[in-house]
Amino acid sequence: MADSPAQFRGQARLPRFAAPLRYDLRIRPDLAACNFSGAAAVAVAVSAPTRFLVLNAAELDVDRASIRFQDLAPTDVTQFEEDEILVIGFDRELPVGEGVLTMDFTGTLNDQMRGFYRSKYVCNGESRNMAVTQFEAADARRCFPCWDDPAFKAKFKLTLEVPSDLVALSNMPVVKETVSGPIKTVYYEESPLMSTYLVAIVVGLFDYIESSTSEGTKVRVYTQVGKTNQGKFALDVAVKSLDLYKDYFATPYPLPKLDMIAIPDFAAGAMENYGLVTYRETALLYDELLSSASNKQQVAITVAHELAHQWFGNLVTMEWWTHLWLNEGFASWVSYLAVDSLFPEWNNWTQFLDETTSGLRLDALAESHPIEVEINHASEIDAIFDSISYDKGASVIRMLQSYLGAERFQKALASYIKKYAYSNAKTEDLWAVLEKESGEPVKDLMTTWTKQQGYPVIYAKLNGHDLELEQAQFLSDGSSGTGMWIVPITSCCGSYDAQKKFLLKGKTDKIHIKEFTASQSSDGDKNIWIKLNIDQTGFYRVKYDDELAAGLVNAIKAKKLSLMDKIGIVEDSYALSVARKQTLTSLLRLLNAYHDESDYTVLSHVTSVCLSISKISVDSTPDLNKDIKQLLINLLQPAAIKLGWDPKDGESHLDVMLRSLLLIALVRLGHNETINEGVRRFHIFLEDRKTYLLPPDTRKAAYLAVMRTVSTSNRSGYDALLKIYREAAEPQEKSRVLGSLSSSPDKDIVLEALNFMFTDEVRNQDSYYILGGISLEGREVAWTWLKTNWDHVLKTWKSSSLISDFINYIVSPFTSEEKAAEVSEFFACRIKPSFQRALNQSLERVRISARWIESIRSEPSLGQAVQELLQGTA
């Protein structure tokens, strides 16, 4: 066994006795036949005696007769498809030192949006294929045999043979081109040291626009022919971001050029390939007339995120996927820093709490995972590209930065980038640099946040002149976990001028109220309020005793709190209510304090909580559902009336976003006036697509309004939306329609929308829009549809993130133990690693809802409180 190729099976990583130094790759894609051929010459350093070379290859046909190491032909070549490895055996030990491994291979341009794949587009009315790569996490091995592990950095020199009329791009600039009839050969400069997952190739018909950074780096945005005007906004953000990061990281952009390109079929949002960043069209293209304000923001954040990776991820790369969060958490956090500097009026750091919220929600599940995850097989990697790696990752970085201070933090990051440039780092390496630069116990503090899953809730109660604090792990199912954290506590009392910061290291601690400076107002204690976790910089929740909670409600009404703190209070209260740590009654009373709120950032959290309450009350208290909905409508309506349906001259970006947010929420809550007005404007829009009565920002609300009125016997609205979908050229408009189609209360229409996903008219990447829009009335029919079509779904949507969407969106809305058992039973013999985590998390959400419902039903004064709040007597 020890001397057979099988000894290398079942390993998480490749053996280290040989490592690539340089790849010379020649690849020829055939876009008509959808296949490709290639030749590789890899300079390999053998560091220990071995008879074998072991590298990755998947879904490739390697021509065994072509394999040579120096001039040695192998005696044994074995491809283990399950392990995605190629084991090349020789009849003698290879000498220690450098040698060149050569081989020829062929593969398929697949349609799975991973590896080397084809994407379809229309040019001058005819349908064409482009060839695109997507290698992260472990799919470079589907394009060429390689050591497909981020720690095996090497230099890459590519040569492509492509049709003469097409544009062929890679990571580096073109050195020269030679044309021979219909085929041209394109030679690229050799790259610096980089990981395989960042290699990229795109071949197709494109136009571009270009600009330069202050250092003279050429930046281009490539789009489909005729769409370059939609690339201007992203180009501008890119140039400014590169200049900003160069200063922030105190290191120049590492490559001679940067290209960004929009790809019609793309599984993720974008991919930070070194020097050639690929995007889904909605994440790169922005059209002043056709895009919404939220589209604009999405483009800016995505571009800033991908370009941050050029330093954090590409120049310094995580040592293994366990440390993925170093890439993603940092890029997410620093993208907000960049966008906030470019667009201060967007109030971006307050919007960052959207990220923190989604991290906190996922991490309150028992089925969450630590930020640092052990990865034992390549198939497990995709499942950790989730809210923990990105959102919790970014949030704990914000917490650390706020604890250490912005300046110290930036200095340390710059030293980290310098120290590990062109190399790999682990989480501990970052802590070591931060600790050295700051003199703070960074490693001990942060290990509690990255190595264990979950986070604490801090119980705060007043006892005489002491504020007593106690931490316990917070879980949405209401149980208490065993975790303990070192928690950076920030607090203020009566004003933001009186703040106290310290580390809570044990289970409990207390603060003497007198420690908050003596300058407090002397008119008794009635106006005193205490807020913990100022501006929500900490990744934890707070449960206040009744007295403290009442003080905060008064502070909200008296407009004493920052936007971030208002968001924190409503999010914590909602989470505590779901976990049965406080009543829905008290949550409704708290929401009532927000009735004259007019800020987008706060109301985006308030509306999301309102919609969750509305949904749960359908199942928990159907007899109260109408009144609860009316109560929530009353809460949101004043701000909506103030904004109306029509844009106003000179209004802020955030008000434009707020209008859309509130109209959509009122439609979802069943507010008849809003629905009727949406339908009225929709009919005008159908006759005149350029009407100013329905600009891009309010279209989604109108589309949803139309779908609330659609049924099998009155389906003209559904058919009209399909017509708009078919005629729309922009992906953003198409996605607005797709996100509305399944929201009808009529089950048969929901079924029709789900089946529409199976047609050629919907790209596989866009299925989640339809899945995410399913109405509550459509839950059962969607579940039956999923069971019936499961084999087809599994075969068509292979990537972990896409298949997980089907499960999350269809299973999570259920709210009974019986349904959880039924789903569990269906999947018992069908489970696969790519969606196991998504399934477990969805089932846990169903059970949490079931428990919350029981708890709501047992609240004695809920009905009375709803009436009081409706009548304004509460």
N, C-alpha and C positions, 0 to 999 in steps of 0.2 A: 504493500500500500504506500509506504513512505516514498517509493520511487516511481509511483504512477501519477498520471495527470490528475486523477480523482482526488488526490490529497488537497487540491486547492479549492474544492467545492465547499459551498456552505459558509464561506468566510465573509465577514462584513466588508473587509478591505483587501486590496491586492497586496501580495508580498512585497517587501522593500528591497529585495536583493538586486533589483535592476530598476533604473529610473530613466525616463526620457529626458533628453537635453534639448533636442530640436526636432521639429517635424517638418519635412518637406512634402507637401501634399499637392497632388494634381487631380482635379475632379472635373468630370464632364457630365453635367445633367442633361437628360433628354426630356424636354418639357412636353413633347407630344406623347411619347411612350410612357411617361411618368416613371422613369428609372434613372439610375446614374451609374457611372463606372469611375474608378479611382485607382491611384497608385500612391503608396506611402513609402517614404524613406525616413526612418526615424533614427537619429543618433541616440544610442542608449549607453548609459554608464552602468556597467556590472560591478557591484561593490562587494559581492561575496560569491564564492564558488557555487555554480548552479548548472544543472543540465537543462533547466526549463526557462522559458520566458513566458510570463503570464500577463495578459492585458485584457481589456474589455472589448467585446464586439457583440452586437445584438442585431438580429434581422439583416445581417450582411452575409453575402456569399464570398468567402475568402478563397482565392485561387491557391490551393495548397502547393501546386507545382511552382508557383512564383515566389514562395517564401525563401528568403536567404538571410543569414546573419553573417556579416562579412562574406566569405564565400562558402559558408557551411549550409548545406541543405538539411532541413529537419528530418528526423526519422519518424516523427510522430506528431500529428496535428489534431487536436481535439477541441471541438466547440461545445461548451455546455450552455445550451440556450437558457435554461432556468437560472443559472448563475450569471449569464451574460458575460462569460469569459472565454478567451481563446488561449489554450495552453499549447505552446510550441516546444516539443521535446527534441533534444539532440543526442547523438550517440556518445558524446564526451562532454566533460565540463567546459563551460565557456570561460575564457581567460578573464580575470578581473581587469577592468579598464574600459575604454570606449570602443564601441563597434556600431555598425549601421545595420538596422533591420529593414528589409524591403519586402513589399508584397503588393499584389493587385487584388481588387475587390469590386463587387457590384452590389447595388441595393435598389430599393423601390422608393420613389417619391411618394410617401404615404399620404393619407388624408386625415391623420390623427392629430395634427397640429403639434407634433413633437418630433425630434430628430430632424431629418432633412425631409421636408414635406411640400406638398403643392397647395397653393391657395388660388381660388378662382376669381377672376375679375373680368369686367367687360370693357373693351376698348373699341371705339368707333362701331359700336353695335355688335361686335362679335365677342364671344366668350373665349377667354384665354387662361392659361395656367402661368403662375409665377412659381419659382422655387425659393423656399425660405427655410432657415434653420431656427430651431428652438431647442437648445441643449440643456438648459438648467431644468432639473437637477442632474440627471444621469443619462442624457440622451445623445451626447456627442458620439458615443459608441454605436449609434444607429446610422452614422454618416461615414465614419472611418475608424479602424481599429486604433485604440489609444488607451493610455493609462488615465481612465476617466474618474479622477479623484482630485478634488481641489488642491491637495497638497503636492501633487506632481506637476509643479509649474515647469513650463518649457517655452522655447521660442517657436513661433509658427511662421512658415513661409508658404503661402498658397499660390497656386496657379489654377485658373479656371478656363475651361474650354466651353464657350457658350455661343448661341446664335449671334451673328454680327450685329443685328439691329437692336439687341437688348442691352440694358444697363446691368452691369455685374458689380456688386459691391462686396467688400469684406472689411475686416477690422482696420486694415492699414491702407494707405494711399497706393494707387497704381504706379508701378515703376515703368512698365511699357506694355503696349498692345501690338500683336501682329495679327493681320487679317488674312485668312485663306478662304476665299469664296464665302460660303454661308456661315463659316465658323470663325470666331476670333479667339485668340489665346490671350488671357489677361494675366500679367505677372504683378504680384503685390510685394511691397516692402516686407522685410522680416519684422515680426512683432517683438516687443520686449517680453520678458518672462511673464507668462500668464497661465491661468487654469483652463482646462479644456471646455468647461461649461460656458466660457465667455467667447469662444470662437463663433464667428457668424458669417453667413453667405446669403445674399439676396440677389436673385436674377429675375428681371422682368422689364416692363416698359414703364418708365417714370420720368417726371419732370422734377426740377429742384429749384429752390431759391437759396441764396447763401449770404453769409455775413461773416464778420471776424470779431474775435475777442480783442481786448486791449493788448494782449501779448502777440496778436497776429495769428492765432489758431483759426483755421477755416472751419466754419460751422454750416452745415447744410440741412435743409429739410426736404426729403423726397416724398412726393405724393403721386397718386395716379395722374395720368396726363390731364391737364386742364384744371387741376385742383390746387395749384400752388398758392393761390391767394388765401386758402384756408390754413396754410402752414405758417403764415406771418407771425401770428401771436406766439406760437410755440418757439419759433426761431428767436424772437426777441427775449422770451423768458430764458431760453438756453444760453444765449450769449451773456446775459446779465448774471445768471446763476454760476456759470463757469468763472467769471471774474470774482464773484463773491466767495466761492469755495476756495479759489486759489489763495485768497487772503486769509480765509478762516482756518484752512488747514496748513497755511504757510508753506505750501508745496505747489509748484506749477502743474497744470493739467498735463498728464504724462504722455499723450500721443500727439502726432502731427496734425490730426484732423478729427472732427466729430461729425458723423452723419446720424440723422434721425429719420426713420422711415415708417410710414403707415401701411399696415398689412391688413387686407380685408378679412382673412380668417386667422384668428389669433386667440389662443386659449386663455392667457392671462390678461392683465391690463397693458403691461409693457415688459420689456426685458433689456437689462443694462449692458448687453454685449459691448465689450471694450471697443470704443470708437465707432460702433455701428449699432445704435439703439433702436430696437424694433418696438412698435406700438400697435395696439388695436386702433382702428381709425378714430373711434370716439374719444380716445385718450390723447390724440395729437392734433386733430383738426378742429379749427374753430372758425365759424363764419359769423360775422357781425349780424347778418340778417336771419340766419337759420338756426343759430345755437342759442341756448339759454344761458343765464348767468351762472347756473350751477355747472353747466358744461365747461364754461370758461375757467372756473375755479378748479375743476377736475383736471383740465389740461395743465394748468400751471403747477399744481401739486405733483402730478405724475412726472412731468418733465424734470422738476426740481429733485424728485426722489431718484429717478434713474441717473441723473448727472452726479448726484452725491455719491452714487455707487462707483463712479469712475475712480474715486479715492478710496472710499470705504467699501471694500468688496473686491474691486478690480486690482488696485495698486496694492492694498493690503487685503489679503483674502483669508476667510476663516479656514482653520486647519482641517476641519471636517464638518459635516452637516449638523452635528450636535451644536455647533456654534453659529448656525444660520442666523440666529437673532442679532449677532454682531453686524451682519450685513443689513438685515431688514429693519430691525429696530432703529438703528442709527440713521439709515437713509430716510425712514419715515420722520424721525424727529427733526433731522437737519433740513428736510424739505419744507417744514413749517417755518423754520428759521429764515430760509431763503425767501419764501413767498411773503412772509410778514415784512421782510425788508423791501421787497418789490411793490407790494400792495398793502400798505399799512391800513388803508380804509376797510379792508376785508375783516379786520379783527381776527386774524388767523389763529392766534394762540388760544382764543376762547373757543374757536371751532375745533381746536385740537382735542377738546374734551369729548368730541364724537369718538375719537380713537380710544381714549381712556375708557369711555363707557362701554364700547364693544369688548375691550379687553377684560374689564371687570365682569361683564355679563358671562362671557365664556369661562372665565377662570373661577366662577362661583359654582361650576359643575364639578361633581366628583370625578366625571370623565374628562376633565381638563388634563393638562400635562405641564411639567416644569418648562421654563424657558429653554433650559439646556436639556435636550432629549437624547438618550442613547439611541443610536441608529444601528440596527444589525443587518439590514438588507436594503439594497437600493430601492426596493418597492415601497419602503416605509417613508422615504424622504418627502415625497410630494404632500403627504398628509400633514406635515408640520408647517407648511406655508399657510399659516392661519393667523387668527387674531391674537394668539399668544406671542408668536415670533415677531409680528409686526406691531400690534397695538399695545400689548403689555410691554413688549420690548421697548418701544418708543417712550412709553409712560414712565418706566422705571429710570430711563435715561434722563427724562425731564426732572424726575424726583431727585436724582443724584446731582444734576446740574444746579438745581435750585438749592440743594444742601451745601454744595462746595462753592457756589458762586460762579457766575458766567465767565469771569476772566480767567480764574484758576483752571476752570474746566477746559476752556479753549486752548490754553497753553499746553495742558497735558495731552489733549487730543493731537495737537500739532507734533509733539514729541513722539507720540505713539505712531503716527503715520510715517514720520522720518525713520524711526527705528525699524519698522517692519515692512518698509516699501519693497515691492517686488518679491515679497515673501508671504508667509502665512502666520496667523496668530490665533491663540485660543482666548477664551473669555478671561482667564486668569492673567494673561499677558497685559490686557487692557487695565485690569484692576491694579496690577503692579505699577504701571506707569502713573496712573492717577494717584495712587497712594504716595509714591515717591515725590510727585510734584506738589501734592497738597498737604502731606503730613497727616491726613485723616485716615481712620481705619476702614478704607474703602472695601477691601476684600471681605472682611467679616460682615460688614453692613450688607453688601450687595449679594453675597453668596446666599443669604437667606431669601433673597428675591428671585434668584435665577436657578438655584438647584432644587428648590422645593416648589410644588405647585400651590396655587391658591394665594390668598392674602387675608389680612385680618379685618375684623370690624372692631372699632374701639368703642367700648361702652363708656359714656361720660356721665357722671352724676355729681350734683352739688351736695356736699355734706358740710354744713356750716360755712366756714371760709375756705374749705378745700374743694378743689375740683379733682375728683377721683377718676382715674382711668384704668381700664382693664382691657386686654386684647384677647381675642379668640378667633380662630379661623372661621371665615364667613362662607357658608354654603347655601345655595338657593333652596335646597330641600329642607332647610331649617335645622339640620343637625350641626354639631360643632366638630370641626376637624381638630387634629392634634398639633397643627403647625404653630410655630412661634417665629416672630420676625423681630429684627432690629428696625424700629419704625421711626423715621424722622418726623417728629410731631411739631406742627406749627400751630399757634393759637393766638387769638386776639380777643380782647374784652372791651366791648362798648365802642371801639373805634380801631381803625387799622394802624393808628399811631402806637397803640399799646400792644406789642407783639412779644410772644415768647417762643423760643425754639429749643428743642432738646431731643436726644435719642431715647426712645422707650426701649430698654434692653430686656426687661423682664416681663412677667405677666401683668404686673400692676405698677402704678406710680401715682403720685399726686402733685398738683400744683397749688400753691397757696395763692388765693385770689389777689392778695396784697402785692404779689410779685409783678402784676400788670401795672406798672407805674401808678403813682398816686393821683394822676391828673384826671381821674374819672369825674363825670358829672355828679354833683352832690344832691341832685333832687331824688333822693331815695334810690331803691334798686330797680324801680319799675322799667326804666329804659335800658338797663344793662343787658347786653346779650353777649354770649360767648360762642365763637365759631372756631372749630378745630379744622385742621387741614386747609389752611388759607389758600384760596385760588386753586384748590384741588391739585396741588403739586404732588401729593402723596398717593400711592396706589393702594388706598384702603377706604373703608366706609366708616361712618360714625353713627352710633345710635345714642341719641341724647335722652336724658330723663325728661319727664313731662314738663318740668319747670323750664329747663334749658330750651326744649323744643318750642314752647310757647313764646319764649323770648325771641327766638329766631323768626317765628311767624310775624311777630310785631316788627322786627327789624326789616323784614321783606316789605311789609306794608308801608313802613316809614322810609323806604328807599335808602337804607343805610348800607346795603351789601353790594359787593362787586358782582358783575355778571357771572364770573366763574363760580362764586360761592352760591349764587342763586341756583345755578345749574346743579352744583354738588348736592345741595339740600334736597332738591326734587328727585334726583337720581337715587340717592341713598334711601330716601323714604320709600320710593317705589320698590327697590330691591328688598328692603326690610319687610315690606308688605307681602311680596311674593314668598319670602322665606318665613312668613307667619310670625315675624318678630314685632309687627305692629299691625293695626287693623286697616282695612280698606277705607273704613269710615274716617280715620285720622288722615289718610292720604288725600281723600277728597277735600277735607277741610283745609289741608295745606295748599292744595292746588288752587283753592278759592282765593288765596292770598296773591295769586299771580294774575288776577283778572284785569289789571290795567297795565300789564307788561306789554312793551311794544318792540323789544329787541329781538332780532332774528335768532341770535345765538341761544338765548334763553328759551324762546318759544319753540325752537326746533326740538329741544328736550321735553318741554311741556307737552307738545303735540304727540310726540312718540309715546309718552306715558299715557296720555288720554286715549290713544288708539288701542293700547294694550288693555287698558281698563274696560274699554267698550267691548273688545273681543271676549275677555274672560267673563264679563257679565252676561253675555248671550248664553253661556253654558251654566254659570253659577246661579244667576238670579234672573231668569227670563222675564218674570213679572215686573222687575225693576229696570230692565234694560232700556226701555223707552225713556224713562225719567233720567237715568244715568246719562244716556246719550244727550238728552236735552240740556242737562247740567254742563256737560263738556262743550256743547255747542255754545251755550251762554258764555262760557269762559273764553272761547277763542274768537267769538263774533265781533267784539268791540274793535280789536286790532284789524280784523278782516274788513269791517265796514270802513274803517279809516283809510285803508289802502284801495279798496274797490277792485274791479277787474282791470281797469285801464291804467297803463303806465303813466307816470307823471314826469314832466320835464325836470331834469336835474336831480331826480331822486337817487338815493344811494344804491350801490350794488346789493347791499344787504336787504334793503326794502324790496328790491326786485325779487330776491330769493324768498323773502317772507311772504310776499303775495302768493307765490306759487305754493309754498308750504301750507298756508292757511286754507286756501281754496281746496287743495287736495284733501286736507284733513276734514273740512266741512262736508265734502262729498262723501268721504268714507264714513262719516258719522251719520249720513242719511239726511242732511239738512236740505229740505225741499227747495227753498228759494235758490240756494247755490246750484243745486242740480238743474233746476229749470233754466237758470241763466246760462249755465254751461251748455246745455242742449241748444238753447236759442243761438248762442254765438257759434256753436259748431255748425249749425245749418247755414249760417251766413258764410262761414269759412269754406264749406263744401262748394258753394257757388263761386267764391272768390278767394283763392288760396293766398292772395296778397293782402287780404283785409287787415286793417290795424286793430280789429276787434278781437283777434286771437293770435297774438305774437307767440313765439316759441315758449316763453316762460309760463303762459297760462294754458297751453294746449293740453298738457297731461291731465289737468283738472277737468277740462271739458271732455276729453276722451273717456275718463272714468265716469263722468256724469252720464254720458251717452250709454255706456255699458250698464249702468245701474237700471236703465229703462228698457234694456233689450231682453227679449224672451223669444222662445221658438216661434210664437205666433206674431211677434213684432220684432223682426230681426234686421230691419233696414239699417239701423245704427251700426251693427256688427259688419254688415256688408260694406257700408260706407268707409269704415275704418280700414277694412282690408284693401279697398280701392286706394286709400291714401298711402297705405304701406307699399302697395305695388308701384305707385307712381313716385314715391319719395326716392331721391338720389342719395340723401345724406343718412348715414348710419344713426345719427342722433335722433332724427325724426322717426326712423324705423323702430328704434328701441322704445321711443315713447308709445308708439302704437302697440308693439308687442307686450309692453308692460301693462296694457289696459285690457287686452282681448279676453283674458281668463277671469275678469273681475265681475262678470255678470252673476246675478243671483239665480239664473236659470241653469240647472245642472247640465242640460243637453248642450247649451252654448259653451259651457266650460269644457265639456268633452270635445267639442268641435275645435276649440282653441288649442287644447292639448294635442289633438291629432294633427293640427296645422304644423306643429313642430317637426313632424316626421316628413314633411314635404321638402322638396328642393328649394322652396322659397325662403326657408329659414336656415341661416347658417348654424351649424352645431354650437358655435361659440355663444350664440344668442339665446339658447334655450332657457337660460336662467331668468330672462325677463318674463317669459310666460309663466314659468314655475313660481316666480316671486309674486305674481299678481293674483293667484287663485283666491276667489272669494270664500268666505267662511261657509257659505251654502254649498260650495263645490268640493269641500274636503273629502266626503265619502267617494264621490265619483272619481276624484283624482287618485285616490288610493286604489280603487278597483282597477282603474286604467293602468296604474304603475304595475300592479301584480300581473295583469294580462300581458303587458308589453315588456316585462322585465328583461327577458333574454335579448330582445332587440335593443333596449336601452344600454345594456351592459356592453353589447358588441359595438354600438355606435359611439358612445361617449366613454372612451377608454381612460382618459386622464382622471386622476384622483379628484381634482377639484370639480370637474364637470359632473362626474357620477355622484359625488357627494351632494351637489346641489339638488339632485332629484330627491334624495332621501331627506335632507334638511327641510326643504320647502314643503314636501308632501306629508311627512310624518309629524314634524314639530307642532303643527296647529291643533292636533288632537289633544283632548283633555281628560281621558279616562283610563283607569288601570286596565280595563278590558281591552281597549284598543291597543295599549302598549303590549299586552300579552299576545294579541293577534298578530301585530307587526313582527314581534320577536319570533313568533312561531314560523311565520312566512320566511324570514331570513335565516332561520336556524341552519338550513342545509345549503344556503346560497352565499354565505359570508366570504368576503375577500379582504386582504389587508388594505387595499386601496380605499375602501369605504367603511371599514370596521369602526373607526373612531367616530365618523359622522353618524353612523347608525346608533352607536351607544349614546352619543350626546343627544341625538333627537329623542330617543326613548326616555332618557333622563328628563328632558324638558317636558315630555307628555306627563310623566309621573309627578313632576313638580307642580304642573298646572292642576292635576287632579287633587293634590293636597291643598293647594291654595283655594280651590273651589270649596272643598269641605270647610275650610276655615272661614271663608266669606259667608257661607250659609249659616254659620253659627254665630255671626255677629248680631247681637240683639238689637242694636240701635241704628243699623244701616239704613233701613227704609225711612225712619224718622229723620235721620241726618240729611238724606237726599231731598226730602220734602222741605226741610228748613233751608237748605242751601238754594233750592229752586226758588223759594219765596224770599230769599235774601234776609232771613231772620237769624241765620246762624252766626 
